[in-house]
Amino acid sequence: MRYNFIAIEGNIGSGKTSLAEKMAADLNARLCLENFTDNPFLSKFYGNPKQHAFSLELFFMAERFQQMKNLFSERDMFRDRVVSDYLFAKSQLFANINLEGDENMLYKRLFSIIYPNIPQPQLIVYLHNDTGNLLLNISKRGRDYERSIRADYLEKIQLAYFRYFRTLTKQTVLIVNVAKLNFVYDRYDYNQLMDSLKQDYTSGMHFINP
C-alpha cells in the first residue's frame, strides 16, 4: 500500500478502531487511536447534550490536535507509515451537528486556526454500515453513556461525512460497505476487505463493496 498516512473513519459503532489496530499491525505502521474515554464531558453530553456539547467538542479538538502534533513531531526510523482511527476534520463535522449559534461560530473560528497545522491523510477509509447494525454494535459493547444514542443522530453523522467527502479532491476516499463483513473476528472477511483497499485508486470518492 503506497499511502503513508491512512485514516479510518466511520459512524459510531462501525468498527474503525478495530480495523485501525489490525491494519497498523499488518502494515507495521504507527497506530493513532482517539482517546475518547479521557473526555470528562462525554457521559455528561449524552445525558444533557445542549448543556455540555461545547465543552465536549472543544475538549475533543484540543486532544486530537495535541495527539497529532506529538505523533508527527516524533520520527520512527523503522515505521514511517501512520494508521489513525479518526480524521481531525471530524471535529468540525460533529460540532456542526451538536452546536448552535454563537458556540458553533466560535468553534469554527478556533478550528480554522488549528486545522492548517494538521497533517492530512492521503487515504481515508470510511466504514459504511446500516443504522440498525450500528445500533446493535453499540449495544453489544455495553457503554452506559451510549445507551441514549438514537438512529436519527447516527443518520445525521453519516450525512455530515458524505457531504464533507464530496468536497475533497486531493485525497482518496474509499466508502466501504461493511454491512455483511465481520472483519473484526473473521480473517477471511478482513483479508477480503484489505484486498479491496490495496487497489490503485485515483483521488476523490470511490464506493467499495468487498
Residue pairs with C-beta under 8 A, 6 or more apart in sequence:
1 27
1 123
1 197
1 198
3 81
3 121
3 122
3 123
3 172
4 80
4 81
4 82
4 122
5 81
5 82
5 84
5 119
5 120
5 121
5 122
5 123
6 23
6 29
6 81
6 82
6 83
6 84
6 121
6 122
6 123
6 124
6 125
7 83
7 84
7 85
7 86
7 87
7 121
7 123
7 124
7 125
8 16
8 17
8 19
8 20
8 23
8 83
8 84
8 85
8 86
8 125
8 127
9 16
9 85
9 86
9 87
9 90
9 124
9 125
9 126
9 127
9 161
10 16
10 126
10 127
10 128
10 129
11 127
11 128
11 129
11 134
11 154
11 157
11 158
11 161
12 134
12 138
12 146
12 149
12 154
12 157
13 129
13 133
13 134
13 135
13 136
13 137
13 138
13 141
13 154
14 127
14 128
14 129
14 134
14 137
14 178
15 127
15 129
15 137
15 178
15 183
15 184
16 85
16 86
16 127
17 33
17 34
17 85
18 183
18 184
19 85
19 125
19 127
19 183
19 184
19 193
20 31
20 32
20 33
20 83
20 84
20 85
21 31
21 33
21 85
22 183
22 190
23 29
23 83
23 194
24 30
24 31
24 83
26 194
27 81
27 83
28 78
28 79
28 81
29 79
29 81
29 82
29 83
30 71
30 76
30 79
30 81
30 82
30 83
31 82
31 83
31 84
32 67
32 68
32 71
32 82
32 83
32 84
32 85
32 86
33 84
33 85
34 63
34 64
34 67
34 85
34 86
35 63
35 67
36 42
36 60
38 63
39 56
39 59
39 60
39 63
40 59
41 52
41 55
41 56
41 59
42 56
42 145
43 144
43 145
44 51
44 52
44 55
44 56
45 52
45 53
45 55
45 56
45 98
46 145
46 146
46 147
46 148
46 149
47 145
47 148
49 98
53 98
53 99
53 103
54 99
54 103
54 107
56 98
57 91
57 94
57 95
57 98
57 99
57 107
58 107
58 110
60 91
60 94
61 91
61 95
61 107
61 110
61 111
61 114
64 86
64 88
64 91
65 88
65 114
65 117
65 118
68 88
68 118
68 119
69 117
71 82
72 82
72 119
84 121
87 121
87 124
88 115
88 118
89 115
89 164
91 111
92 107
92 108
92 111
92 115
93 157
93 160
93 161
93 164
94 157
94 160
95 104
95 107
95 108
95 111
96 104
96 160
97 153
97 156
97 157
97 160
99 107
120 171
121 171
122 171
122 172
123 171
123 172
123 174
123 197
124 165
124 168
124 171
124 172
124 173
124 174
125 174
125 176
125 197
126 161
126 165
126 173
126 174
126 175
126 176
127 176
127 178
128 158
128 175
128 176
128 177
128 178
128 179
129 137
129 177
129 178
129 179
130 179
131 151
131 154
131 155
131 158
132 151
133 179
134 154
135 149
135 151
135 154
138 146
138 149
162 175
165 173
165 175
165 205
166 205
168 203
168 204
168 205
169 203
169 204
170 203
171 203
172 201
172 202
172 203
172 204
172 206
173 204
173 205
173 206
174 196
174 197
174 201
174 206
174 208
175 205
175 206
175 207
175 208
176 193
176 196
176 197
176 208
176 209
176 210
177 207
177 208
177 209
177 210
178 193
178 210
181 189
181 192
181 193
181 210
182 189
183 189
183 190
183 193
184 190
189 210
192 210
193 210
195 210
196 208
196 210
197 208
